[in-house]
């Protein structure tokens, strides 16, 4: 499949910020392909001129999800969009955590508040059900840790106000306990291409105590390579097996450890995840090979 014309789909605000773009472009070019960074909502783009459109850094989708899904559907009629629309639609709303939990997947305990529901009552019930010292408030559709913040129990009024602000803009809210082992262990992000494990990294803690919510495109991350534990590998494979459409072209499984030390799913990134090629030699080439097999 050499000679493919590949669109690396990004957002206007993300142009030049995706650290994956250069190693992936070089790997695609080495395989005989053309690679072009293209903004998803640029009305002048002829998507039919590309053999494949790889969703890479469309990080502004969270506040424009309906518009973004309409674009994915429209582009999919003109070229092959990867990951495809059903995967993108399912994975860009964190209600999937509840679905995976019902399938027996270990997830960070999650409670949702929907627009029209009482934020104060739901937050108070959540605190009564969990004995953790802190909770996290985030949008159910979100990216880059934007609009995500942790609160002490003594800050319940601020947590409720945060939830209400999101609800007032018709955004569903996700409540989770802040699991303390993340301070010691960070997160483990495992990258899979066509369901095969490629590499993993460690993310340092993202939510500072008493810190304000991120308002930029993404929160600053501290990244180092990591060899995942056997228990993390087992859980990640179980998670991918539970994806309704099966393991997609690319997936990033973000895990943290519960209070008892067991891994649990924080997020499953199937639409626009950073894949951290710079932290694993050969990973951009492995991804390129997976793309070529997938398109073929």
Backbone as a ProteinNet text record, in pm:
[ID]
protein_1_A
[PRIMARY]
XXXXXXXXXXXXXXXXXXXXXXXXXXXXXXXXXXXXXXXXXXXXXXXXXXXXXXXXXXXXXXXXXXXXXXXXXXXXXXXXXXXXXXXXXXXXXXXXXXXXXXXXXXXXXXXXXXXXXXXXXXXXXXXXXXXXXXXXXXXXXXXXXXXXXXXXXXXXXXXXXXXXXXXXXXXXXXXXXXXXXXXXXXXXXXXXXXXXXXXXXXXXXXXXXXXXXXXXXXXXXXXXXXXXXXXXXXXXXXXXXXXXXXXXXXXXXXXXXXXXXXXXXXXXXXXXXXXXXXXXXXXXXXXXXXXXXXXX
[TERTIARY]
81.3	0	85	209.2	290.9	222.7	245.9	185.4	55.8	13.4	-107.7	-91.9	-199.8	-204.7	-281.4	-213.3	-266.6	-288.3	-407.8	-437.3	-418.6	-335.2	-320.3	-412	-525.7	-633	-603.3	-606.7	-575.5	-682.3	-659	-746	-664.9	-733.8	-662.3	-573.1	-627.4	-553.3	-438.2	-438	-334.6	-223.8	-234.5	-132.8	4.2	98.3	233.7	256	152.7	164.4	170.1	137.8	131.8	272	329.3	465	470.6	356.9	354.2	367.2	337.4	322.8	452.3	564.4	690.1	734.4	743.6	786.3	689.5	559.8	464.6	478.7	496	515.5	638.9	748	871.5	853.5	780.9	758.2	671	569	483.5	561.6	642.1	722.3	821.5	880.9	974.6	905.8	775.4	697.7	642.8	679.8	638.4	506.7	458.7	330.4	352	247.3	243.8	168.2	211.6	142.2	123.6	0.2	-32.8	-113.2	-73.2	-149.4	-266.9	-389.7	-510.3	-606.7	-659.8	-754.3	-893.1	-956.6	-1080.3	-1195.3	-1201.7	-1314.8	-1278.8	-1172	-1135	-1226.1	-1315.2	-1415	-1354.2	-1228.9	-1167.4	-1102.1	-1096.6	-1026	-1109.7	-1046.4	-1109.6	-1072.4	-1158	-1126.8	-1121.4	-1188.9	-1184.3	-1049.4	-961.7	-828.2	-731.8	-776.8	-693.6	-740.1	-645	-678.6	-725.4	-674.6	-711.4	-693.8	-783.3	-773.7	-755	-637.5	-607.6	-640.6	-732.3	-765.4	-648.8	-581.5	-462	-470.8	-500.1	-498.4	-615.9	-732.6	-855.3	-904.4	-820.8	-841.3	-948.9	-1006.4	-1113.6	-1252.5	-1257.5	-1386.9	-1479	-1422.3	-1503	-1612.8	-1583.1	-1683.7	-1770.4	-1738.3	-1809.7	-1839.9	-1872.5	-1879.1	-1981.4	-2098.5	-2200.6	-2150.9	-2090	-2035	-1923.7	-1840.5	-1729.7	-1780.9	-1881.3	-1935.6	-2000.6	-2064.4	-2120.9	-2008.9	-1896.9	-1783.7	-1727.9	-1711.7	-1658.4	-1747.9	-1878.1	-1970.1	-1957.1	-1948.9	-1937.9	-1805.7	-1696.4	-1565.5	-1557.8	-1628.1	-1624.2	-1687.4	-1772.4	-1831.4	-1734.1	-1623.6	-1528.6	-1394.5	-1359.5	-1231.7	-1246.6	-1144.2	-1147.9	-1097.5	-1185.6	-1150.4	-1118.6	-1005.3	-960.5	-917	-970.3	-1068.5	-1203.7	-1289.4	-1412.9	-1520.3	-1625.9	-1733	-1792.3	-1829.8	-1889.8	-1796.2	-1666.6	-1568.5	-1558	-1554.1	-1541.8	-1665	-1781.4	-1905.8	-1911.3	-1876.1	-1883.9	-1780.3	-1659.2	-1548.7	-1531.1	-1599.1	-1582.6	-1680.6	-1758	-1847.1	-1817.2	-1773.8	-1724.9	-1835.3	-1957.6	-2059.8	-2020.4	-1923.3	-1876.5	-1820.5	-1775.2	-1723.5	-1831.6	-1954.3	-2063.6	-2092	-2086.7	-2110.4	-2002.8	-1877.3	-1769.3	-1778.4	-1818	-1835.1	-1938.1	-2047.3	-2151.5	-2100.6	-1995.9	-1936.2	-1827.9	-1811.5	-1714.6	-1575.5	-1559.2	-1429.4	-1408	-1289.8	-1257.1	-1232.8	-1317.1	-1304.9	-1297.4	-1246.7	-1257.4	-1405.6	-1453.6	-1597.3	-1646.5	-1755.5	-1801.7	-1950.6	-1986.7	-2126.9	-2151.2	-2259.8	-2290.3	-2406	-2397	-2506.9	-2547.4	-2675.1	-2723.3	-2789.3	-2786.9	-2855.5	-3000.7	-3041.8	-3176.1	-3179.7	-3075.8	-3069.9	-3011.2	-3031.1	-2988	-2841.6	-2755.9	-2612.5	-2580.2	-2638.4	-2605.9	-2642.9	-2761.3	-2804.4	-2715.2	-2677.2	-2595.2	-2454.9	-2396.9	-2264.4	-2267.6	-2369.3	-2379.1	-2396.6	-2476.8	-2492.9	-2361.8	-2288.7	-2160	-2063.6	-2056.5	-1966.7	-2007.3	-2137.6	-2184.4	-2149	-2139.4	-2113.5	-1965.4	-1878.2	-1734	-1664.7	-1566.6	-1497.8	-1365.2	-1344.3	-1221	-1220.3	-1100.8	-1086.2	-1117.5	-1103.1	-1120.3	-1203.6	-1264.8	-1336.9	-1292.1	-1319.3	-1286.8	-1416.5	-1426.4	-1540.3	-1488.5	-1550.7	-1506.6	-1626.7	-1617.8	-1725	-1721.7	-1838.6	-1843.8	-1786.7	-1792.6	-1726.4	-1617.4	-1493.8	-1383.8	-1253.7	-1155.5	-1023.9	-918.4	-797.2	-685.4	-697	-782.8	-808.2	-872.4	-926.1	-993.9	-1119.8	-1145.2	-1264.2	-1268.2	-1151.6	-1142.3	-1069.3	-1124.8	-1065.5	-1092.5	-997.7	-1015.5	-1048.9	-1130.5	-1179.2	-1170.1	-1135.1	-1146.5	-1293.7	-1325.6	-1462.5	-1506.8	-1412.6	-1446.6	-1477.9	-1449.9	-1476.7	-1600.4	-1693.1	-1808.5	-1888.9	-1899.1	-1975.9	-1912.6	-1779.2	-1710.4	-1728	-1724.8	-1744.6	-1884.4	-1984.2	-2121.9	-2134.5	-2072.8	-2078.2	-2013	-1901.3	-1833.2	-1927.6	-1986.7	-2079.7	-2195.9	-2247.2	-2362	-2326.4	-2204	-2161.3	-2161.5	-2114.3	-2115.4	-2257.2	-2343.1	-2481.9	-2555.4	-2522.8	-2589.8	-2559.4	-2449.9	-2416.4	-2455.4	-2543.6	-2596.9	-2489.8	-2391.1	-2286.4	-2307.4	-2305.9	-2314.5	-2187.1	-2200.9	-2090.6	-2053.1	-1923.5	-1871.4	-1804.3	-1845.5	-1784.5	-1705.5	-1582.9	-1499.4	-1422.4	-1394.8	-1305.6	-1164.1	-1090.2	-949.5	-871.2	-812.6	-742.8	-598.4	-561.5	-435.4	-311.1	-321.8	-202	-149.9	-231.7	-182.2	-67.9	-64.9	44.2	177.3	174.7	295.9	328.1	225.8	247.8	218.6	145.1	102.7	3.1	-13.2	-98.6	-9.7	-62.2	1.7	-84.8	-27.4	-97.3	-37	-120.6	-75.7	-128.7	-39.5	-74.9	-88.6	-199.9	-226.9	-256	-196	-222.6	-281.3	-400.2	-472.9	-487	-503.3	-520.8	-392.9	-277.7	-148.3	-78.5	-24.2	45.7	171.2	191.5	310.3	406.2	359.7	446	361.2	424.8	354	437.7	368.6	437.3	374.6	447.4	395	364.9	247	211.9	217.5	279.5	275	136.5	107	-24.5	-57.1	-180.2	-219.3	-294.6	-359	-447.4	-383	-326.6	-262.8	-366.1	-328	-416.8	-446.6	-574.8	-619.9	-587.1	-558	-526	-651.6	-641.7	-754.2	-765.5	-883.6	-904.3	-827	-778.9	-707.9	-802.8	-759.6	-840.1	-778.3	-652.4	-586.4	-631.5	-567.5	-605.3	-578	-472.2	-441.9	-355.6	-357.5	-274.7	-131.8	-35.3	104.4	126.3	195	213.9	362.9	394	528.3	527.7	600.6	594	728.5	727.1	846.6	804.9	897	862.9	830.5	749.2	715.3	690.6	732.9	695.7	572.9	460.1	339.3	347.9	277	269	182.1	199	117.9	-30.3	-63.2	-204.3	-258.7	-175	-218.8	-240.1	-152.3	-168.8	-297.5	-324.7	-446.9	-571.1	-571.6	-688.7	-703.4	-594	-601.9	-656.3	-611.7	-660.6	-809.2	-851.3	-993.1	-1077	-1023.9	-1095	-1113.7	-1007	-1017.5	-1113.6	-1115.9	-1208.6	-1353.4	-1376.1	-1511.9	-1559.6	-1472.9	-1515.4	-1620.2	-1736	-1845.3	-1807.4	-1723	-1688.5	-1561.2	-1505.1	-1380.1	-1261.4	-1142.1	-1022.2	-1001.9	-992.3	-975.9	-830.1	-805.3	-668.7	-575	-616.2	-530.2	-614.2	-550.5	-617.7	-513.1	-552.1	-469.1	-552.2	-502.2	-572.9	-503.1	-572.6	-515.1	-561.8	-466.4	-497.1	-434.8	-502.6	-443.9	-474.3	-411.3	-430.5	-526.7	-617.6	-715.1	-645.4	-720.1	-660.9	-597.3	-649	-592.5	-476.9	-438.2	-325.2	-361.5	-485.9	-526.3	-549.1	-520.8	-540.1	-687.7	-723	-858.7	-853.1	-954.1	-958	-997.4	-913.5	-947.5	-1012.7	-949	-1004.8	-958.7	-1041.3	-1007.4	-1009.7	-894.7	-879.6	-874.3	-980.3	-989.7	-1010.3	-1014	-1043.3	-920.9	-858.9	-751.8	-637.9	-598.1	-499.3	-357.3	-280.2	-135.6	-86.7	2.5	53.6	201.2	261.1	392.9	500.9	506	605.3	747.8	771.2	906.8	961.4	875.2	918.2	933.5	919.8	932.7	989.2	1114.2	1178.9	1102.5	1078.9	1010.7	860.5	802.6	657	585.6	643.6	581.2	583	690.2	698.2	597.5	580.8	480.4	339.3	313.8	182.8	160.9	263.4	252	223.5	293.3	267.8	123.9	72.3	-65.4	-163	-134.7	-220	-223.4	-107.7	-102.8	-176.5	-162	-237.4	-387.7	-424.5	-565.6	-632.2	-563.5	-620.2	-626.9	-525.4	-524.2	-640.4
-121.3	0	126.8	117.2	236.6	332	461.7	561.5	617.4	574.6	628.8	776.8	850	991	998.2	1040.1	1030.5	1169.1	1192.3	1314.8	1287.7	1366.8	1360.8	1468.3	1427.3	1520.6	1589.5	1722.8	1801.3	1908	1996.6	2111.3	2238.6	2346.5	2472.8	2507.6	2490.9	2528.4	2433.4	2316.3	2215.7	2213.3	2294	2293	2322.4	2232.8	2248.3	2201.6	2151.8	2111.7	1960.7	1884	1737.9	1678.5	1630.3	1574.8	1443.4	1380.3	1257.1	1284.1	1406.3	1432.2	1409.6	1461.4	1448	1302.7	1225.5	1085.7	1005.2	1033.9	959.7	1000.1	1128.4	1174.6	1109.3	1105.8	1044.7	895.8	827.2	684.1	658	740.6	725.3	752.6	855.1	887	775.5	716.9	606.7	486	474.1	363.8	398.7	515.7	553.9	627.3	675.8	746.5	897.1	972.4	1116.1	1139.6	1236.1	1270.2	1420.7	1463.4	1604.9	1633.9	1734.5	1778.4	1862.6	1823.3	1887.3	1915.2	2036.4	2076.7	2023.2	1957.7	1884.8	1975.5	2098.8	2184.7	2287.9	2262.9	2348.8	2315	2406.6	2380.9	2370	2409.9	2405.5	2270.9	2181.3	2054.3	1958.2	1896.6	1790.8	1656.5	1605.4	1481.8	1362.8	1372.7	1265	1250.6	1349.5	1341.5	1258.6	1216.7	1135.5	990.6	899.4	757.5	721.7	794.7	767	895.6	915.1	1028	972.1	995.5	947.1	1056.6	1027.6	1123	1126.9	1241.2	1247.4	1351.8	1475.7	1578.7	1675.5	1620.2	1702	1729.4	1796.6	1805.7	1905.3	1975.4	2069	2006.3	1875.2	1811.3	1816.7	1822.1	1802	1905.8	2030.4	2135.2	2143.7	2062	2067.6	1925.6	1837.1	1695.8	1667.9	1727.1	1701.8	1743.6	1861	1909.2	1817.5	1772.3	1684.8	1552	1494.1	1366.8	1381.7	1495	1520.3	1524.4	1589.5	1592.9	1452	1372.8	1236.9	1157.6	1171	1097.9	1145.8	1276.5	1330.9	1290.7	1300.6	1264.1	1115.4	1034.9	889.5	846.4	932.5	902.3	931.4	1000.9	1042.2	972.3	927.2	860.1	766.8	690.7	601.4	677.7	698	767.8	664.5	683.2	589.7	667	623.7	518.5	560.1	462.2	494.2	552.8	603.6	675.5	600.4	471.8	406	405.1	388	388.9	528.7	629.3	767.2	808.1	775	812.2	747.3	621	548.5	598.8	626.3	650.3	796	888.5	1029.7	1076.1	985.9	1016.9	916.6	964.9	876	795.7	804.7	711.5	567	549.1	412.7	346.4	426.3	367.6	286	336.5	262.7	134.4	141.3	21.9	-83.6	-41	-136	-192.1	-108.2	-156.6	-266.9	-251.3	-355.5	-484.6	-475.3	-593.9	-656.2	-602.6	-659.8	-602	-491.1	-425.7	-339.7	-349	-265.7	-122.6	-30.6	110.3	194	315.6	410.4	432.8	420.2	439	571.1	564.7	680.4	702.6	825.7	866.7	982.1	975.6	1078.2	1165.5	1293.1	1387.2	1439.7	1427.1	1469.9	1607.7	1685.2	1814.9	1798.7	1885.5	1877.4	1808.4	1730.3	1665.8	1761.6	1728.1	1813.3	1786.6	1883.3	1864.3	1846.1	1928.6	1923.2	1788.1	1738.9	1610.8	1498.1	1497.9	1389.5	1392.8	1510.7	1520.6	1473.4	1512.7	1470.2	1319.1	1260.3	1114.1	1046.5	1103.9	1047.9	1048	1158.1	1166.8	1069.5	1048.1	953.4	809.8	782.8	646.2	612.8	714	693.1	759.7	690.6	745.2	812.5	844.3	909.6	1055.6	1108.3	1244.9	1348.8	1309.5	1404.9	1343.4	1430.1	1385.5	1467.7	1414	1480.7	1510.2	1632.4	1673.9	1699.9	1638.3	1656.3	1644.9	1696.8	1675.7	1533.3	1478	1343.3	1339.5	1450.6	1465.6	1569.5	1523	1614.5	1559.1	1647.5	1607.7	1696.8	1642.5	1721.5	1769.4	1705.3	1744.3	1882.4	1936.6	2065.8	2053.8	2156.7	2164.2	2051.3	1998	1889.6	1941.1	1910.7	1963	1867.6	1864.6	1784.1	1874.5	1818.7	1895.5	1812.9	1878	1818.8	1812.3	1724.2	1719.2	1854.9	1928.7	2060.2	2162.4	2127.2	2217	2174.1	2108.3	2052.4	2160.4	2278.4	2385.2	2422.8	2429.3	2460.7	2347.6	2221.9	2107.7	2111.3	2142.2	2150.6	2263.7	2377.4	2490.5	2455.8	2382.4	2338	2248.4	2151.2	2061.8	2139.8	2236.2	2312.1	2396.3	2451	2528.8	2442.6	2319.2	2228.6	2193.8	2164.4	2129.9	2245.4	2366.8	2484.1	2501.3	2442.7	2446	2315.2	2238.4	2112.7	2006.8	2007	1904.4	1810.5	1680.1	1582.5	1587.8	1553.7	1563.8	1424.8	1403.4	1277.7	1305.9	1232.5	1239.7	1112.3	1127.5	1012.3	1042.1	941.2	964.1	989	1071.5	1091.4	980.9	891.9	774.9	812.5	802.9	857.2	790.5	663.4	596.2	660.1	743.6	813	907.2	953.6	1042.4	967.6	839.1	758.8	696.5	640.8	559.8	632.1	743.4	807.5	720.9	750.2	670.1	583.8	469.4	388.1	395	442.7	447.2	341.5	247.2	136.5	157.7	155.3	173.6	39.1	24.2	-97.3	-59.4	-132.9	-115.6	-245.6	-240.2	-358.7	-462.2	-414.5	-504	-561.5	-527	-578	-470.8	-510	-415.4	-364	-232	-170.6	-120.5	-32.5	26.3	93.6	139.1	204.5	318.6	413.6	525.2	549.3	623.4	669.6	818	855.5	996.3	1031.5	1143.7	1191.8	1243.6	1265.3	1316.4	1446.6	1457.4	1571.8	1679.1	1641.3	1734.9	1779.2	1899.2	1945.3	1973.1	1949.7	1979.6	2128.7	2161.9	2301.3	2377.7	2304.6	2369.8	2401.9	2500.7	2537.5	2440.3	2431.9	2346.4	2400.1	2309.6	2348.4	2420	2534.3	2607.8	2603.2	2556.7	2546.5	2423	2397.8	2284.3	2152.3	2147.4	2026.6	2064.4	1978	2000.7	1954.8	2022.5	1982.6	1846.8	1757	1621.3	1590.2	1508.5	1455.4	1310	1279.7	1148.6	1078.6	951.4	867.4	727.9	652.7	515.5	429.3	328.4	236.4	96.9	-2.9	-141.7	-173	-202.7	-225.7	-355.2	-358.2	-479.8	-584.1	-709.8	-816.5	-793	-740.7	-714.9	-602.6	-504.5	-396.7	-449.3	-536.4	-594.6	-675.8	-756.7	-838.1	-750.3	-644.3	-557.2	-485.5	-434.4	-364.6	-455.9	-581.2	-675.1	-705.3	-713.8	-735.1	-616.3	-496.5	-375.4	-373.8	-400.9	-398.8	-506.5	-619.4	-726.1	-685.1	-587.5	-544.4	-428	-372.7	-264.4	-319.2	-252.4	-309.3	-347.2	-265.9	-293.1	-375	-421.1	-494.4	-399.6	-454.3	-372	-290.8	-158.6	-75.3	-65.7	14.8	32.6	76.5	175.2	223.1	246.1	225	243.7	279.7	367.6	396.4	371	284.5	245.1	311.2	401.8	476.3	414.3	362.7	293	365.1	358.2	398	286.8	295.1	189.2	234	141.6	165.5	159.9	186	189.3	56.7	-54.1	-185.2	-223.9	-132.9	-158.2	-220.9	-260.2	-322.6	-215	-246.4	-146.6	-130.2	-9.6	16.2	119.2	117.3	203.1	344.8	440.6	581.1	631.2	608.7	649.1	551.5	537	457.9	552.8	577.6	678.9	611.7	632.8	568.4	668.3	797.6	895.2	978.6	1043.8	1138.5	1133.6	1014.3	1010.8	1037	1105.6	1105.6	962.7	919.8	782.7	777.9	892.3	901.8	823.7	843.8	775.6	806.2	928.1	968.9	889.9	819.9	747.6	597.6	554	411.2	395.9	358.1	342.3	241.7	278.9	189.6	195.1	270.7	269.2	338.4	447.2	513.7	422.7	346.2	250.5	137.6	90	-14.9	36.7	160.3	217.6	231	276.8	289.8	154.9	51.1	-83.5	-126.8	-91.9	-127.8	-51.9	75.5	153.6	91	55.2	-1	-133.8	-217.8	-344.1	-317.4	-221.4	-193.6	-143	-51.5	5.6	-100	-187	-291.6	-388.2
0	0	0	-46.2	-60.2	-157	-138.4	-224.8	-170.9	-53.6	7.1	35	15.9	54.7	186.2	292	427.1	485.4	536.9	611	759.4	824.6	969.4	1025.9	1076.9	1110.8	1243.1	1240.6	1358.4	1378.8	1475.6	1502.3	1480.7	1451.7	1429	1548.1	1667.1	1787.3	1816.4	1751.6	1779.2	1675.3	1572.4	1465.9	1527	1501.6	1550.8	1693.1	1759.6	1899.9	1920.3	1817.6	1830.8	1815.3	1924.9	1920	1843.2	1820.1	1740.6	1591.7	1548.5	1405.4	1328.2	1376.6	1301.7	1289.6	1399.9	1381.6	1295.6	1304.3	1221.2	1075.1	1049.3	910.8	850.1	925.3	873.6	848.5	937.7	919.9	798	777.5	660.2	531.9	534.2	415.3	384.8	488.7	467.9	406.2	431.4	374.3	235.9	183.4	49.1	42.6	156.6	161.5	169.4	132.5	156.7	286.5	365.3	489.1	495.2	521.4	526.1	652.5	727.4	843.1	794	832.1	779.9	894.8	898.8	1002.6	969	1065.7	1036.6	991.3	1043.2	1006.8	900.6	825.1	713	594.6	561.8	457.8	318.9	302.2	169	138.7	237.4	218.6	134.6	36.5	-43.2	19.5	107.1	178	84	-28.8	-126.3	-193.9	-176.6	-237.4	-153.3	-33.8	55.3	55	65.4	75.9	215.6	314.3	453	533.3	630.2	722.4	863	921.2	1056	1157.1	1246.3	1352	1450.4	1457.9	1540.6	1651.2	1621.8	1726.4	1711	1688.4	1680.8	1822.5	1901.2	2045.2	2085.2	1988.6	2022	2007.8	1983.8	1959	2080.5	2200.7	2321.3	2335.2	2303	2312.8	2187.3	2086.2	1957.6	1909.2	2000.8	1965.2	1855.5	1864.4	1762.1	1624.8	1616.6	1490.5	1441.5	1533.5	1496.6	1442.2	1505.7	1458.7	1321.5	1297.2	1163.7	1060.6	1096.9	1003.5	980.3	1084.4	1066.8	971.7	989.5	901.6	757.5	739.1	603.9	539.3	613.9	559.4	528.9	608.6	589.7	458.8	403.4	272.7	159.5	190.6	87.7	99.3	219.4	241.6	360.6	390.3	506.8	628.7	724.4	847.3	954.8	1020.7	1124	1247.9	1362.6	1379.9	1321	1286.7	1215.7	1307	1242.8	1311.6	1430.6	1420.4	1537.3	1658.5	1635	1744.2	1803.9	1717.8	1764.1	1843.7	1791.3	1861	1999.9	2009.5	2137.4	2237	2190.6	2282.8	2322.9	2256.7	2291.3	2398.2	2453.2	2564.9	2675.6	2790.9	2896.2	2964.3	2915.2	2961.1	2929.6	2839.3	2811.4	2936.6	3033.8	3158.1	3228.5	3227.9	3291	3214.4	3082.6	3000.5	3025.1	3029.4	3054.3	3195.8	3291.6	3428.5	3437.1	3360.2	3359.1	3297.1	3216.3	3154.8	3242.6	3362.8	3455.3	3447.4	3375.5	3366	3490.1	3549.3	3665	3618.7	3661.8	3626	3753.2	3739.6	3850.5	3876.7	4001.1	4028.9	3971.1	3896.8	3820.5	3840.4	3868.3	3880.2	3784.3	3710.6	3611.4	3659.2	3627.5	3649.1	3512.3	3480.1	3349.6	3360.8	3251.5	3253.4	3299.4	3389.4	3446	3580.6	3612.6	3743.5	3846.8	3973.3	4083.1	4116	4088.9	4110.1	4257.5	4343.1	4485.4	4544.9	4514.6	4569.1	4521.8	4392.7	4339.1	4398.6	4413.2	4473.2	4617.9	4692.6	4832.4	4842.6	4755.8	4756	4719.4	4625.9	4586.3	4704.8	4776.9	4892.1	5001.9	5017.3	5119.2	5081.8	4951.8	4905.6	4900.7	4906.7	4896	5013.5	5070.9	5187.7	5152.1	5025.2	4983.3	5028.4	5048.6	5096.7	4990.1	4862.1	4753.6	4641.1	4563	4444.6	4325	4207.1	4081.3	4007.9	3957.8	3875.6	3735.5	3636.6	3498.5	3405.7	3283.7	3186.1	3131.8	3102.4	3046.1	2905.1	2836.4	2706.1	2725.8	2727.9	2754.6	2701.7	2688.3	2638.6	2701.2	2715.4	2763.1	2906.2	2986.5	3125.7	3137.3	3026.5	3034.9	3120.5	3199.2	3285.3	3387.9	3423.4	3521.7	3645.5	3763	3885.8	4001.7	4096.7	4217.2	4335.2	4427.6	4541	4669.5	4778	4910.9	4950.7	5044.9	5095.5	5151.2	5209.6	5264.1	5155.3	5029.3	4916.5	4838.5	4906.3	4837.4	4766.2	4823.3	4758.3	4624.7	4620.9	4495.4	4394.5	4441.6	4351	4290.4	4372.3	4322.4	4220.5	4250.1	4157.5	4023.7	4029.4	3907.6	3825.7	3892.1	3822.8	3762.4	3836.7	3787.7	3666.1	3663.8	3547.1	3421.6	3435	3319.6	3279.4	3377.1	3347.8	3280.6	3322.1	3264.8	3116.7	3070.6	2927.6	2858.9	2923.9	2868.9	2850.8	2941.6	2939.3	3057	3031.3	3139.4	3222.3	3350.8	3445.8	3495.7	3515.8	3569.6	3703.7	3806.9	3939.1	3963	4012.3	4046.7	4175.1	4256.3	4371.3	4321.5	4393.1	4360.4	4429.4	4349.5	4402.5	4433.8	4560.4	4610.2	4551.9	4509.9	4458.8	4330.6	4266.1	4147.1	4183.3	4309.1	4350.6	4350.4	4383.4	4387	4251.1	4187.4	4068.2	3937.4	3942.7	3820.5	3744.2	3616.5	3528	3439	3397.1	3293.7	3169.1	3060.1	2932	2841.2	2798.2	2713.2	2572.4	2473.2	2334.3	2263	2190.3	2114.1	1968.7	1875.2	1732.8	1680.2	1623.8	1577.6	1689.4	1811.2	1925.4	1980	1918.7	1965.3	2048.3	2162.3	2247.6	2177.2	2182.5	2123.9	2231.2	2318.7	2419.3	2525.8	2631	2740.6	2795.6	2857.6	2922.7	3059.5	3140.6	3268.9	3258.6	3301.5	3316.4	3464	3494.8	3631.4	3665.2	3794.3	3834.1	3761	3711.4	3629.5	3706.9	3817	3886.5	4017.3	4021.7	4145	4253.5	4378.2	4489.8	4491.4	4506.2	4510.6	4382.5	4275.3	4149.2	4070.8	3984.1	3898.9	3782.5	3726.1	3610.3	3490.4	3407	3285.3	3189.9	3139.2	3042.3	2903.4	2893.2	2763.8	2687.8	2574.1	2490	2560.1	2642	2718.6	2837.4	2939.8	3057.5	3028.8	3090.6	3076.3	3142.9	3072.9	3122.8	3140.2	3240.6	3259.4	3215.1	3107.6	3042.9	3051.6	3089.2	3085.2	3036.1	2973.8	2932.4	3054.7	3034.7	3143.6	3088	3161.4	3131.5	3216.6	3154.9	3234	3313.5	3425.2	3503.9	3435.8	3474.2	3415.3	3442.1	3560.6	3590.7	3503.1	3470.6	3381.5	3239.5	3194.9	3061.2	3053.2	3155	3153.5	3147.6	3228	3228.5	3095	3039.2	2911.3	2802.1	2799.4	2698.9	2720.2	2845.7	2875.9	2829.8	2848.7	2807.5	2656.6	2581.5	2435.8	2386.1	2453.9	2414	2437.9	2526.6	2559	2472.5	2387.1	2298.2	2201.9	2188.6	2108.7	1966.3	1900.9	1761.4	1748	1861.4	1858.3	1863.6	1878.7	1890.8	1762.8	1772.6	1653.3	1609.4	1506.1	1456.2	1568	1645.5	1753.4	1877.7	1992.3	2120.5	2224.1	2314.2	2430.9	2555.5	2641.1	2762.3	2880.3	2947.5	3059.9	3191.4	3268.6	3393	3512.5	3626	3753.3	3853	3968.9	4068.5	4177.6	4212	4317.8	4453.7	4557.9	4692.4	4732.1	4677	4709.7	4617.5	4528.4	4439.4	4306.5	4288.2	4161.9	4056.3	3928.7	3823.7	3789.3	3746.7	3700	3588	3504.8	3386.4	3424.1	3384.4	3398.4	3270.9	3157	3028.3	2920.1	2818.1	2700	2581.6	2523.7	2419.4	2282.4	2202.7	2071.2	1957.7	1989.6	1884.6	1848.4	1945.3	1912.2	2014.2	2058.9	2167.3	2120	2204.5	2185	2203.9	2116.7	2121.4	2163.6	2190.3	2254.7	2179.9	2047.3	1965.5	2011.1	2059.4	2096.3	2214.3	2286.4	2406.1	2382.8	2256.5	2226.2	2085.5	2076.5	1946	1860.5	1736.5	1642.9	1649.4	1743.4	1758.8	1643	1590.9	1476.2	1354.5	1340.3	1228.5	1247.1	1370.8	1396.1	1365.4	1403.9	1375.7	1225.3	1154.6	1009.1	944	987.3	933.2	960.5	1078.6	1112.1	1022	996.7	907.2	769.3	715.5	581.3	574.2	676.8	678.8	687.3	769.2	793	665.2	597.8	475.1	365.1	362.3	259.2	279.1
[MASK]
++++++++++++++++++++++++++++++++++++++++++++++++++++++++++++++++++++++++++++++++++++++++++++++++++++++++++++++++++++++++++++++++++++++++++++++++++++++++++++++++++++++++++++++++++++++++++++++++++++++++++++++++++++++++++++++++++++++++++++++++++++++++++++++++++++++++++++++++++++++++++++++++++++++++

